[in-house]
Each structure stands twice: as C-alpha cells, then as structure tokens.
C-alpha cells in the first residue's frame, strides 16, 4: 500500500524511513527469541511482559519528557489536546498491551518462527481494514496474494501441528488476534504521530500500556514472581531495551515518515531474522516445508501490500 505521503516525500526521506523501519523490525524480531529463552528459564509470559514494562516505561517517560520540552521550546503554544491524549492512551493499550499480551501468551504454545510469520499478516489486515473504511473491494490480484500468504501459514501450521500437537491451534489463534490488534494500532497511530511527534506519542502510548500490565500483574501474581535468576534478568533487560524501547521508537518514526502501509511492508525482514535466530539459538526445526511456507507468506504479503488495484 502506498500513501499520499510516500509519493510526496523526498527520496532521501523515503530511504531513511525504510532504513529506520527495517532496523526497528529487526529489533522487534528478537522478542520471540527472548520470550522463548525466558520460558526455558522458568519465567512465564505475564512476568516477562511485566519486567518488560518495568524496564521500558521509565525510559519512555524520560524520552517523552525530552520530546515534549523540545516541541515546547520550538513552539511555546504547543500543547497536547485532551482528545489526542485520550486517543493515544487507548491506542497504546491496544498496540502495546492487548496485542503484546496475546503475542506473549501465544508463544507459550507455538514456535518463534510461526509466531513471527503470523504477526507478519498484520499488513494484510491494515489493507483489509482500510479497504472496508474506504469501501474499496479487493482486486483479484490482492485476493490471490492473500490466499498465497495464508496457504504458506497453513503449510507451516500443518507441519508444526504434527510436531507439537493441538497446542499449536491455541497459540496460533492468540497470535492471530495480536496481528489484528496491531494492524488497528498502526492505522490509528498515524494521525496521532503526525500531531505530536513519534517520541511523544510512543512515550505516552507505551507508558499507558505499561500501567495496565503492572495492574494486571498485581491482581494475578505475587510480587515474589518478579524474582528471577541472574541469567533470566539479563533476558528481561534485553526484552525491555533491545526488543522494546529501540524498535518502538524506530517503528513509530518510520510510520511518521513513510506511513503505516510501507512501514508494515518493510517489516517483512523480521521473519528472516527470527528464523535465523530461532534455528541457531533455540534449535527449532526448519524443514524444506517450513522454508516453502515462509517464502509463500512473505511473497504473498509483499504482493498484497504492493498491488495498487
């Protein structure tokens, strides 16, 4: 999908936007690996998600405050509209709490590879939702690309079902929900990022999500559950910084430069990173069938989002 902003933006800005989006997608790709390693260490999904926010939220608050001060120094009349603040909090809870919760929970049942590939269908949902909003039916080319993508997922799903059993169904449905939620987040975030800037928007959105995560943890877990081993603590630090803070700002910046559609497309690099890490670090199976399925998913997603008609 190409937006009006993409056509009007200078070539240098487009290249910068794509590079930033690709880097952000690569950092996000480490998330599933870290969660899997944390599960091996005996740290559950909710505890990992909570540690993620404990580490990340203070950084988001600091960067957000610096961003606000910078905007205020350039424009003394700048202020955050109450409506925009409320919307940002809601969007943040959707993209960084609800979607993350479903994703973290799903990783308890499926491989990091399948998780990432299902999440990669988010661009399809971005286009589908925009098509409904704009009342524009999908062309045969888009439908063909959609079938190709989900055919690839079905191939991998079938292989993993034989390896891991019915739990693959539960995990896949959870992560599919995460992909849909994140697609809605990307669409809703664009206008808010344009209004207040990527740094300030991401800080407010992630901080709001972090508050909800911590409340959930307090209601469902004991504080003793936050006590983890030294090796697990390193994983929590990696989750909060490399897999969360850096990619969140990079992705938001990319959306601000080139739009949600192109940012979603450049995110296609993330499954390749995840697959390489999952095979080399986690020892996950990657058969020719998995390779064929992954190729179908990526080709289908790229074709779907690039087809104009």
ABEGO torsion letter per residue (X at the ends): XBBAAAAABBAAAAAAAAAAAAAAAAAAAAAAAAAAAAAAAGBBAAAAAAAAAAAAAAAAAAAAAAAAAAAAAABAABBBBAAAAAAAAAAAAAAAAAAAAAAAAAAAABBAAAAAAAAAAAAAAAAAAAAAAAGBBBBAAAAAAAAAAAAAAAAAAAAAAAAAEAAAAAAAAAAAAAAAAAAAAAAAAAAAAAAAEAAAAAAAAAAAAAAAAAAAAAAABBAAAABBBAAAAAAAAAAAAAAAAAAAAAAAAAAAAAEAAAAAAAAAAAAAAAAAAAAAAAGBBBBAAAAAAAAAAAAAAAAAAABAX
